[in-house]
Amino acid sequence: MKREHPDGGRYAQYLEQAALAFGLNVACGIEVLGLEPQGEGFVLRTDRGEIGADFVIWACGQFGTPSDGGLIGAELARHYAAVGRWQDVPGDEVFVIGGYESGIDAAIGLARAGKRATVLERGAPWQDGDKDPSRALSPFTRQRLAPALKGGAITLVEGAEAIALEAEPGGIRILAGDGRSWLSAHAPILATGFASGTGPVSDWFDYNESGLPLLTPQDESTELPGLFLVGPEVSHNGHLFCFIYKFRQRFAVVARAIAGRLGAETAALEAYRANNMYLDDLACCDADQCLC
Ligand SMILES: Cc1cc2nc3c(=O)[nH]c(=O)nc-3n(C[C@H](O)[C@H](O)[C@H](O)COP(=O)(O)OP(=O)(O)OC[C@H]3O[C@@H](n4cnc5c(N)ncnc54)[C@H](O)[C@@H]3O)c2cc1C
């Protein structure tokens, strides 16, 4: 692609080329609705009928499962994931609830579309000095935020815990837990995160108190051997792998586990280790040692 941060169209082209180059068997337009163990493997239930599999790697991400964060009256707002183009959002002044990656991305998108955005956030992730971007705003987002802030199109309000939305004649009132409130002329944008994307197979995972799937050291379901998880919900001992450059370091771990059971050659996976793309020793994930 010869560029960093390609747009969606270019990235889709890249994926198409990668699938062709590696001869991947990709079937589009099939929704997996659930799965059942069958014999030594699985049968996947889909909207196009059943498909058999020896192993299943669940890689459905979270973007398809937006969360309203339990906000009362959330139906009066519009989730970040439901916005196609920021210029189509009604109004010149838009409130965004939540100020982590999607909230700041929304504010930047709105500012670039010539609107003013006010971000209401319970903490202040744009100030957080944590070097783990699973917990603080990523450098790329900060880099994009700085010029938009200078231009005055974005206002960041920290310590604003939105708890409810109420319709009133002038628009939608956003109520905060500390008694403050803001009147939004149009539906505010909810940037309150995403729920687990494991819904269709949730019977086959156990979850910790944070709602994250419990996994073996090979990122396999603790409930159903042969069902693996890759992507932003992978976590181990409180270490989050929700960023792409972190969770992709676990792909070779899953590949080795499956290859081992198939009796397949695994020498090719050493290239991942040689390129720091094989993370099986999680000691380096400790807060003061994180090298990511
Ligand atoms: C605003 C924002 C900013 C972000 N910034 C960064 C960043 O700077 N750096 C970073 O590393 N990460 C970032 N992330 C996180 C990153 O985008 C995600 O973690 C990543 O896209 C997840 O990739 P994935 O392939 O696992 O899932 P996805 O990209 O969500 O892909 C999942 C695929 O599975 C398909 N699917 C879902 N359910 C089913 C089903 N039942 N049957 C069949 N197919 C299904 C979907 O259609 C989709 O194509 C950001 C996320 C957001 C929202």
The ligand as an SDF file (V2000), in Angstrom:
LIG
                    3D

 53 58  0  0  0  0  0  0  0  0999 V2000
  -12.4760    4.4990   16.9360 C   0  0  0  0  0  0  0  0  0  0  0  0
  -11.5830    3.3200   17.0780 C   0  0  0  0  0  0  0  0  0  0  0  0
  -10.2320    3.5410   17.0390 C   0  0  0  0  0  0  0  0  0  0  0  0
   -9.3600    2.4710   17.1560 C   0  0  0  0  0  0  0  0  0  0  0  0
   -8.0430    2.7430   17.0760 N   0  0  0  0  0  0  0  0  0  0  0  0
   -7.1770    1.7390   17.1080 C   0  0  0  0  0  0  0  0  0  0  0  0
   -5.7780    2.0000   16.9580 C   0  0  0  0  0  0  0  0  0  0  0  0
   -5.3360    3.1380   16.8250 O   0  0  0  0  0  0  0  0  0  0  0  0
   -4.9420    0.9480   16.9840 N   0  0  0  0  0  0  0  0  0  0  0  0
   -5.4040   -0.3250   17.1500 C   0  0  0  0  0  0  0  0  0  0  0  0
   -4.6040   -1.2400   17.1620 O   0  0  0  0  0  0  0  0  0  0  0  0
   -6.7190   -0.6110   17.3060 N   0  0  0  0  0  0  0  0  0  0  0  0
   -7.6110    0.3960   17.2840 C   0  0  0  0  0  0  0  0  0  0  0  0
   -8.9410    0.1330   17.4450 N   0  0  0  0  0  0  0  0  0  0  0  0
   -9.3740   -1.2420   17.6810 C   0  0  0  0  0  0  0  0  0  0  0  0
   -9.3430   -2.0530   16.3900 C   0  0  0  0  0  0  0  0  0  0  0  0
   -9.9740   -1.3290   15.3780 O   0  0  0  0  0  0  0  0  0  0  0  0
  -10.0630   -3.3750   16.5810 C   0  0  0  0  0  0  0  0  0  0  0  0
   -9.5490   -4.0040   17.7280 O   0  0  0  0  0  0  0  0  0  0  0  0
   -9.8280   -4.2800   15.3640 C   0  0  0  0  0  0  0  0  0  0  0  0
  -10.4600   -3.7500   14.2210 O   0  0  0  0  0  0  0  0  0  0  0  0
  -10.3750   -5.6570   15.6220 C   0  0  0  0  0  0  0  0  0  0  0  0
  -10.0530   -6.4350   14.4940 O   0  0  0  0  0  0  0  0  0  0  0  0
  -10.7610   -7.8090   14.2550 P   0  0  0  0  0  0  0  0  0  0  0  0
  -10.3430   -8.2870   12.9120 O   0  0  0  0  0  0  0  0  0  0  0  0
  -10.5400   -8.7070   15.4280 O   0  0  0  0  0  0  0  0  0  0  0  0
  -12.3200   -7.4640   14.2750 O   0  0  0  0  0  0  0  0  0  0  0  0
  -13.1480   -6.5400   13.2700 P   0  0  0  0  0  0  0  0  0  0  0  0
  -12.2690   -5.5700   12.5700 O   0  0  0  0  0  0  0  0  0  0  0  0
  -14.2920   -6.0050   14.0860 O   0  0  0  0  0  0  0  0  0  0  0  0
  -13.6700   -7.5840   12.1850 O   0  0  0  0  0  0  0  0  0  0  0  0
  -14.5830   -8.6070   12.5480 C   0  0  0  0  0  0  0  0  0  0  0  0
  -15.2020   -9.1660   11.2810 C   0  0  0  0  0  0  0  0  0  0  0  0
  -16.0210  -10.2620   11.6450 O   0  0  0  0  0  0  0  0  0  0  0  0
  -17.2750  -10.1660   10.9700 C   0  0  0  0  0  0  0  0  0  0  0  0
  -18.2940  -10.8120   11.8210 N   0  0  0  0  0  0  0  0  0  0  0  0
  -18.7210  -10.3980   13.0340 C   0  0  0  0  0  0  0  0  0  0  0  0
  -19.6480  -11.2410   13.5250 N   0  0  0  0  0  0  0  0  0  0  0  0
  -19.8040  -12.2160   12.6030 C   0  0  0  0  0  0  0  0  0  0  0  0
  -20.6200  -13.3910   12.5270 C   0  0  0  0  0  0  0  0  0  0  0  0
  -21.4530  -13.7450   13.5090 N   0  0  0  0  0  0  0  0  0  0  0  0
  -20.5280  -14.1640   11.4190 N   0  0  0  0  0  0  0  0  0  0  0  0
  -19.6740  -13.8480   10.4190 C   0  0  0  0  0  0  0  0  0  0  0  0
  -18.8800  -12.7570   10.4390 N   0  0  0  0  0  0  0  0  0  0  0  0
  -18.9450  -11.9480   11.5110 C   0  0  0  0  0  0  0  0  0  0  0  0
  -17.5120   -8.6660   10.8130 C   0  0  0  0  0  0  0  0  0  0  0  0
  -18.3890   -8.4240    9.7320 O   0  0  0  0  0  0  0  0  0  0  0  0
  -16.0920   -8.1600   10.5500 C   0  0  0  0  0  0  0  0  0  0  0  0
  -15.7870   -8.1970    9.1840 O   0  0  0  0  0  0  0  0  0  0  0  0
   -9.8470    1.1570   17.3360 C   0  0  0  0  0  0  0  0  0  0  0  0
  -11.2250    0.9280   17.3790 C   0  0  0  0  0  0  0  0  0  0  0  0
  -12.0940    2.0120   17.2590 C   0  0  0  0  0  0  0  0  0  0  0  0
  -13.5790    1.7730   17.3030 C   0  0  0  0  0  0  0  0  0  0  0  0
  1  2  1  0
  2  3  1  0
  2 52  2  0
  3  4  2  0
  4  5  1  0
  4 50  1  0
  5  6  2  0
  6  7  1  0
  6 13  1  0
  7  8  2  0
  7  9  1  0
  9 10  1  0
 10 11  2  0
 10 12  1  0
 12 13  2  0
 13 14  1  0
 14 15  1  0
 14 50  1  0
 15 16  1  0
 16 17  1  0
 16 18  1  0
 18 19  1  0
 18 20  1  0
 20 21  1  0
 20 22  1  0
 22 23  1  0
 23 24  1  0
 24 25  2  0
 24 26  1  0
 24 27  1  0
 27 28  1  0
 28 29  2  0
 28 30  1  0
 28 31  1  0
 31 32  1  0
 32 33  1  0
 33 34  1  0
 33 48  1  0
 34 35  1  0
 35 36  1  0
 35 46  1  0
 36 37  1  0
 36 45  1  0
 37 38  2  0
 38 39  1  0
 39 40  1  0
 39 45  2  0
 40 41  1  0
 40 42  2  0
 42 43  1  0
 43 44  2  0
 44 45  1  0
 46 47  1  0
 46 48  1  0
 48 49  1  0
 50 51  2  0
 51 52  1  0
 52 53  1  0
M  END
$$$$
